Amino acid sequence: RPYDTKDLGRYAVTKKEEDKFMFKVPSLRNVAITGPYFHDGSIGTLQEAVAKMAYHQLGKELGEKDVASIVSFLKALTDKDRQ
């Protein structure tokens, strides 16, 4: 497991071993205005979520400039009427 959690994800519903620690991932549309982040709401900012996901999914620690670039892109996915 890439991080510690007591939440077993889809396994709680399906009881299939392959569903342990699998979580439904929402669309990225409006992600900049829909915090808190992660399945349990444990991350308060998009910047922190981007940095943590780079580490957990890719094993990389991103610099501030890279995080800012990704966050800028994600903000571009916000509906015009919600900006």
N, C-alpha and C positions, 0 to 999 in steps of 0.2 A: 504494500500500500504506500502511496506517495505521501500521505499525511495521516495523522491520528484522528479517528472519529468513531463514535459509538453508533452512528447512523449507518445502517447496512444498505441504505438506498433501495433500489427496486426489489432486492431480495426479500424485504419485509412483506411485499405483496405477492411475488411469484414463487418464493421459496426455491428458486433455481440458483445453484451455486455460482453460475456465471454472471448472475445479476448482483452479486455482492459488490457494494461500493460503486454501483452505476447509478447515475442521477440524470433525470431529464434536464436538458439544457434549453433554455428559452432562446428565442430569436435575439439577435443583436440590435434590432430596431429599438430605438429609444433607450438603449442601455445606459447612456450617460445620465438619464434622469430617473432611473428606477432602482437606485440603491436602497438598502444595503445589498451587498453582493454575497455570492456563494449560496449553496442550497440551504444553509442555516442562518444566513444574514449576519455572519460573523465579521465581514469586512465592510467598513464604512465608506471607503472612497474607491472610485474607479482606478485611480493611480495605484493604490495598494493591490487591488484585485489583479491588475495587469501584471505587476511585478511578481506577485505570488504565483500566478498561473504560468508565467514563463519558467519559473523555477520548478514547479510541480509537474508540468507537462513536458517541458523541454530540457530541464536540468540546467538552465541558464539564468544567470543573474544579469538583468538588464540595467544599463546606466540610466540616469535621469532623462537624458535626451531621447533615448529609445522609448522609454515609457511615455514621455510627453508626445512623441510622434504617434504612437499607437492610440493613446487617449484622444488625440486630435482627430484621428481617423474615425474612432468610435463615436465621437461627438457629431461627426458629419452624418451619421445614421439616424439622427434625431428628426422626427417629423417637423416640418417648418412651422406648423401651427402650435407646437409645444415648446419651441425654443424661447 
